[in-house]
Structure formats: C-alpha cells, structure tokens
Amino acid sequence: MRKLQMKMSISADGFVAGVNGEKDWVFKTGDEQSKAWLVGQTWDAGLIIMGRKSFENMAPYWPTSTDPFAAPMNEIPKAVFTKKGFKGIDPGHEPSPAAASWANARVFGGDLAEGIRELKAGEGKPISAIGGAGFMRSLIATGLVDEYRLVIHPVVLGAGLPIFDGLAKPLYLKLVDVKVFPGGVVVHTYGI
C-alpha cells in the first residue's frame, strides 16, 4: 500500500495563503538549502495529486519553467480531483515532452475518499498531495493522509486561508522529523 503525504507551505500563524489566495510570501522567505531539500522531496513521490484549480494554474506554467522544481513537476505522473468536471489541457494538439505528465493526468470526478483509497491500494513510491486550501481541507477530512509535511515559513500573515479549520474532532499527530534551514524555514513532518 502506498503512503499519502500532504506537503503544504504554511505561515508561522497557520495560514497557507493570504486572504485573497496570495502565496508570494513563500518565495520571499525560503532559502537555497530549503528549496534544494524540497526539490529532493518532490522527486521522492511516485504520483502527485491535486485539485482541479491547482492543476489548471500549474499545468501551463511548469512545462516551460526553468525553476529547479520543473523537472520533478513535469516528470512525475499526476492525478486530478474535481467535483465540477475537467477538460484537461491542450486537448487539440500533442503535448511537448515536458507537458506529457500534465496532459496524461488521471482525472477523478467521484468521491474523493474512494479515489484516494484506489490510488493508495497500488504499489510504488509515496503519493504527494499538493495544492490549495480547499483541496487540502477536503483531503484532511477523508482521514486518509498518512503523513503531513508542514513547511513553516518565518512570516506572520495575520489573516488568510487555513487548512485545519472545521475539523470534526482533534487530529492527533506524531512528530516524525524536523528540518531547520538557515533562512528560517522549518519543516515539521508528522505521522498519524
């Protein structure tokens, strides 16, 4: 059975984005060492899952990016979860090699928990969940996340989008690992 890892950048006061979805603070507070570590962690995934909105925002960007994250983001297979339907990207032409993992993404339109169980039942490297607050809240609510990787940035937003709000009951976590980087980014890895 595959492990499901949720990776999320979060402010020191617990928000994953500003009130209007701003995430520029993530890029202002990281350092080269934390970025290199995160790229390595991305390579460790056998599948990247996300919601439709994140997919639609990322799919046009990564195939032409020169960012160090581009290689794993373009090469690792994807799965997209949506409640509203999904057309995919560029259905009218053959994707570039860099865009193939985006164009060939598996789409799940049904029950999120069923789709996650199906993916976890397979063999292989861990599944990495990335994306926006709404998808992450839905994923947390399934109770199927095995590991939480919270990338805590040294910034206080004061208000924004949380991911742990609205829990039906407390979520008790076990600290597995802590990584501290020179620029102030701290990664807490928790298991269930």
C-alpha positions as a Python dict, from the first residue, in 0.01 Angstrom:
ca = {
    (1, 'M'): (0, 0, 0),
    (2, 'R'): (127, 346, -89),
    (3, 'K'): (168, 623, 167),
    (4, 'L'): (-17, 953, 116),
    (5, 'Q'): (193, 1256, 209),
    (6, 'M'): (43, 1604, 228),
    (7, 'K'): (300, 1879, 167),
    (8, 'M'): (196, 2235, 240),
    (9, 'S'): (373, 2566, 291),
    (10, 'I'): (226, 2742, 592),
    (11, 'S'): (287, 3073, 768),
    (12, 'A'): (403, 3086, 1129),
    (13, 'D'): (46, 3172, 1227),
    (14, 'G'): (-108, 2877, 1043),
    (15, 'F'): (-224, 3011, 707),
    (16, 'V'): (-147, 2853, 369),
    (17, 'A'): (-233, 3167, 172),
    (18, 'G'): (-334, 3526, 230),
    (19, 'V'): (-699, 3632, 244),
    (20, 'N'): (-711, 3662, -137),
    (21, 'G'): (-503, 3349, -201),
    (22, 'E'): (-165, 3528, -206),
    (23, 'K'): (135, 3295, -183),
    (24, 'D'): (420, 3532, -273),
    (25, 'W'): (545, 3514, 87),
    (26, 'V'): (653, 3153, 23),
    (27, 'F'): (912, 3270, -230),
    (28, 'K'): (1030, 3563, -17),
    (29, 'T'): (1106, 3353, 292),
    (30, 'G'): (1273, 3040, 155),
    (31, 'D'): (1647, 2990, 107),
    (32, 'E'): (1854, 2782, -136),
    (33, 'Q'): (1903, 2496, 110),
    (34, 'S'): (1533, 2463, 190),
    (35, 'K'): (1447, 2481, -180),
    (36, 'A'): (1703, 2210, -266),
    (37, 'W'): (1564, 1986, 9),
    (38, 'L'): (1206, 2041, -111),
    (39, 'V'): (1303, 1960, -471),
    (40, 'G'): (1457, 1635, -344),
    (41, 'Q'): (1140, 1555, -152),
    (42, 'T'): (935, 1616, -465),
    (43, 'W'): (1148, 1361, -653),
    (44, 'D'): (1064, 1103, -384),
    (45, 'A'): (699, 1096, -495),
    (46, 'G'): (566, 836, -735),
    (47, 'L'): (248, 1036, -800),
    (48, 'I'): (144, 1397, -743),
    (49, 'I'): (-222, 1464, -667),
    (50, 'M'): (-403, 1797, -658),
    (51, 'G'): (-739, 1961, -708),
    (52, 'R'): (-864, 2097, -1039),
    (53, 'K'): (-790, 2463, -964),
    (54, 'S'): (-427, 2395, -875),
    (55, 'F'): (-389, 2176, -1182),
    (56, 'E'): (-528, 2446, -1410),
    (57, 'N'): (-290, 2701, -1256),
    (58, 'M'): (19, 2479, -1267),
    (59, 'A'): (-20, 2291, -1596),
    (60, 'P'): (58, 2590, -1822),
    (61, 'Y'): (347, 2707, -1602),
    (62, 'W'): (571, 2407, -1532),
    (63, 'P'): (640, 2275, -1886),
    (64, 'T'): (827, 2594, -1979),
    (65, 'S'): (974, 2678, -1638),
    (66, 'T'): (1347, 2670, -1564),
    (67, 'D'): (1289, 2652, -1187),
    (68, 'P'): (1459, 2355, -1012),
    (69, 'F'): (1110, 2220, -930),
    (70, 'A'): (1025, 2198, -1302),
    (71, 'A'): (1191, 1862, -1369),
    (72, 'P'): (1008, 1664, -1099),
    (73, 'M'): (685, 1856, -1155),
    (74, 'N'): (695, 1766, -1525),
    (75, 'E'): (816, 1406, -1496),
    (76, 'I'): (614, 1265, -1206),
    (77, 'P'): (265, 1136, -1303),
    (78, 'K'): (-37, 1339, -1187),
    (79, 'A'): (-390, 1273, -1067),
    (80, 'V'): (-651, 1549, -1050),
    (81, 'F'): (-958, 1551, -827),
    (82, 'T'): (-1258, 1758, -932),
    (83, 'K'): (-1623, 1798, -845),
    (84, 'K'): (-1700, 2026, -1139),
    (85, 'G'): (-1569, 1835, -1438),
    (86, 'F'): (-1243, 1878, -1616),
    (87, 'K'): (-1130, 1905, -1978),
    (88, 'G'): (-757, 1859, -1923),
    (89, 'I'): (-500, 2074, -2101),
    (90, 'D'): (-449, 2149, -2464),
    (91, 'P'): (-674, 1874, -2599),
    (92, 'G'): (-622, 1996, -2957),
    (93, 'H'): (-257, 1909, -3002),
    (94, 'E'): (18, 1670, -2898),
    (95, 'P'): (181, 1788, -2572),
    (96, 'S'): (551, 1866, -2556),
    (97, 'P'): (756, 1601, -2374),
    (98, 'A'): (773, 1831, -2070),
    (99, 'A'): (394, 1865, -2065),
    (100, 'A'): (315, 1494, -2114),
    (101, 'S'): (263, 1418, -1742),
    (102, 'W'): (19, 1708, -1729),
    (103, 'A'): (-169, 1611, -2045),
    (104, 'N'): (-186, 1246, -1933),
    (105, 'A'): (-307, 1320, -1580),
    (106, 'R'): (-563, 1079, -1443),
    (107, 'V'): (-888, 1256, -1353),
    (108, 'F'): (-1111, 1154, -1063),
    (109, 'G'): (-1459, 1306, -1063),
    (110, 'G'): (-1628, 1094, -799),
    (111, 'D'): (-1588, 1056, -427),
    (112, 'L'): (-1250, 1189, -308),
    (113, 'A'): (-1204, 919, -42),
    (114, 'E'): (-1277, 639, -293),
    (115, 'G'): (-1025, 782, -538),
    (116, 'I'): (-760, 815, -268),
    (117, 'R'): (-819, 459, -149),
    (118, 'E'): (-783, 334, -506),
    (119, 'L'): (-451, 517, -551),
    (120, 'K'): (-316, 408, -212),
    (121, 'A'): (-401, 43, -283),
    (122, 'G'): (-135, 30, -553),
    (123, 'E'): (235, -34, -508),
    (124, 'G'): (507, 221, -555),
    (125, 'K'): (662, 535, -420),
    (126, 'P'): (454, 766, -197),
    (127, 'I'): (171, 984, -324),
    (128, 'S'): (235, 1355, -269),
    (129, 'A'): (-66, 1583, -224),
    (130, 'I'): (-9, 1947, -316),
    (131, 'G'): (-242, 2232, -397),
    (132, 'G'): (-478, 2482, -249),
    (133, 'A'): (-652, 2517, 85),
    (134, 'G'): (-987, 2379, -33),
    (135, 'F'): (-842, 2057, -171),
    (136, 'M'): (-624, 2009, 136),
    (137, 'R'): (-917, 2060, 375),
    (138, 'S'): (-1117, 1801, 179),
    (139, 'L'): (-824, 1562, 183),
    (140, 'I'): (-773, 1603, 559),
    (141, 'A'): (-1144, 1534, 613),
    (142, 'T'): (-1110, 1191, 446),
    (143, 'G'): (-879, 1075, 726),
    (144, 'L'): (-657, 905, 466),
    (145, 'V'): (-345, 1124, 492),
    (146, 'D'): (-56, 921, 636),
    (147, 'E'): (198, 1199, 671),
    (148, 'Y'): (179, 1577, 700),
    (149, 'R'): (482, 1777, 583),
    (150, 'L'): (426, 2130, 702),
    (151, 'V'): (680, 2370, 556),
    (152, 'I'): (661, 2655, 808),
    (153, 'H'): (782, 2990, 677),
    (154, 'P'): (906, 3273, 901),
    (155, 'V'): (622, 3511, 826),
    (156, 'V'): (305, 3608, 1013),
    (157, 'L'): (16, 3692, 781),
    (158, 'G'): (-239, 3795, 1045),
    (159, 'A'): (-525, 3653, 837),
    (160, 'G'): (-565, 3413, 550),
    (161, 'L'): (-671, 3067, 442),
    (162, 'P'): (-624, 2788, 697),
    (163, 'I'): (-635, 2416, 621),
    (164, 'F'): (-710, 2271, 962),
    (165, 'D'): (-1026, 2470, 1033),
    (166, 'G'): (-1359, 2291, 1062),
    (167, 'L'): (-1222, 1957, 1182),
    (168, 'A'): (-1496, 1736, 1324),
    (169, 'K'): (-1259, 1629, 1604),
    (170, 'P'): (-896, 1693, 1704),
    (171, 'L'): (-633, 1544, 1475),
    (172, 'Y'): (-356, 1397, 1690),
    (173, 'L'): (-20, 1379, 1515),
    (174, 'K'): (314, 1216, 1594),
    (175, 'L'): (629, 1413, 1521),
    (176, 'V'): (845, 1211, 1280),
    (177, 'D'): (1111, 1463, 1177),
    (178, 'V'): (1211, 1829, 1194),
    (179, 'K'): (1436, 2007, 944),
    (180, 'V'): (1560, 2360, 1017),
    (181, 'F'): (1708, 2575, 741),
    (182, 'P'): (1930, 2887, 766),
    (183, 'G'): (1668, 3126, 625),
    (184, 'G'): (1420, 3033, 898),
    (185, 'V'): (1209, 2774, 715),
    (186, 'V'): (1129, 2477, 941),
    (187, 'V'): (975, 2155, 810),
    (188, 'H'): (770, 1954, 1057),
    (189, 'T'): (687, 1602, 941),
    (190, 'Y'): (404, 1436, 1130),
    (191, 'G'): (259, 1088, 1107),
    (192, 'I'): (-76, 965, 1229),
}
